[in-house]
Amino acid sequence: MTARLSPPQRVTALGCAALVPAFAAMAGTAWGRPGWWALPLLALVVAASELAVVHLSFGRQRYSFSCTDGAIGASLVFATGSWIVAAVLLGVFVAQLARRQPRLKIGFNLAQFACATSAAVAMSQWNGGEILGAAAGMGIFWLLNHLLVAAAIAATSNRGVLELLWDSAPMSALHTAGNTSVGILAAWLVLNAPLGLSGLLAPMFLLWFSYDQQTRRAAEARLFAELARGQERATGQSIDTSARVVLTAAARLFGGADVELLLMGADGPVRYTGDEYGVSGRERVASSALNAPWAIRALEQRGVSTGSRDSRPYCSALLGDGDSPLALLHAQRPRGAAGFGRREVTLAHVLIGQAEAWLSVADLTASRDAALDRADAADDAARALGDLGAHTAPSLTVLRESAGRLARLATSPTGPDDVSNIVDELHSVERAVASLLGAIVLAAEPGLGSGLANDIGYDAAPVPPAGGRTATEWTTTGLLAGQS
């Protein structure tokens, strides 16, 4: 029985499988007759388009949209042929290297574009080229491209292919249709009315603006949904719960980032780590954790800062006042991933403001609970002191009376019975002291007397205040005669 493939191995196998129809399609298509400048120009346009991508996040997965499909559509109208495949692969390869993508991603993206572009060229030639052939070719390009991306994401996550197709297909189809329409129209104008290209400036700007607005609205909606869920969980809860909510909300906002939160506690910093699926680690750390480079940057800049360290984009933020911070937040994406853009920084400010409110409220709640506990303890102590005075008064009275009688017997002996009387008074003093100690214990632990009496199997008997005492009248509760 073969071992189960790991996610990278599944992506590699998917890329190799995509190359089979790519080679078959290229074998059945002609090279075409473009000008000598067409191939390098198309490669340059594709590279520039792949560098200026628009990202949309769905959990840890980030979909990238570019204008590459518009450039391919224009080339299919201008001069269809397999030269388009070579130019597209060259442009994608240069862009992937410039973005420092991992080798696995570079290999899969090249196989993906080879399969989709070669099928588009074959479909275009089969339909006679020009506008109709280009439209048909871009239809198959979108279908294969979208299917391969969904399959790759499914291979590296717990989501199904159909679920991914259903989630992103409408937006992807609209994006491809818009880009392809502009590209085909631009190619037709170049061949038939070059001056008409100036009329495409406004539609291209509006198309870009619509994508920009769509990504901003999607990011804002995702953030406010997280804030609403976080508010429901964090309000009135402990500061630990609030810290967990803040970390998860930040991870889901940034998409594909690993997040670390250093919470400043009374006993020292507490480190939380995790991603959008929740907190994976929590530990108390030494104050030296604040000496980490990202923590120092956050404390110095006192705001949201972005950059890249070891080819890993990061976003750090300070929560609270710089002199007495509530927490430090650090989000870091994998090596070669897209950096944190202006829009994400803006949304991060919104999240930080809300997180400060959550942590402040949780801190105040913890302080209130501690104050209430201290007030309850003080009330119990005051009540115990009052009970102590009430329970010890009879014992102190007996001690005072016995001490007076002992003083009279010692200074004014009256006969041979004085020794017996002194012994009796000493016994009375001994029992009064025991009663006094028992009263003090009972004032601190009110339930101790009844529990002790039940344990030894008899009810405690009160001690008469003086004279005529026997051993059976000894008390175990500290209660003297007249006490209740």
Buried (B, 14 or more C-beta within 10 A) or exposed (E): EEEEEEEBEBBBEBBEEBBEBBEEBBEEBEEBEBEEEBBEBBBBBBBBBBBEBBBBBBBBBBBEBBBBBBBBBBBBBBBBBBBBBBBBBBBBBBBBEEBEBBEBBBBBBBBBBBBBBBBBBBBBBEBEBBBEBBBBBBBBBBBBBBBBBBBBBBBBBEBEBEEBBEBBBEBBBEBBBBBBBBBBBBBBBBEEEEEEEEEBEEBBEEBBEEBEEBBEEBBBEBBEEBBEBBBEBBBEBBBBBBBBBBBBBBBBBBBBBBBBBBBBBEEEBBBBBBBBEEBEEBEEEEEEBBEBEBBEBBBEEBBBBBEBEEEBBBBBBBBBEEEEBBBBBBBBBEEBBBBBBEBBBBBBEBBBEBBBBBBBBBBEBBEEEEEEEEEEEEEEEEEBEEBBEEBBBBBBBBBEBBBEBBEBBEEEEEEEEBEEBBEBBEBBBEBBBBBBEBBBBBBEEEEBBEEBBEEEEEEBBBBBBBEEBEEEEBBBBBBBBEBE
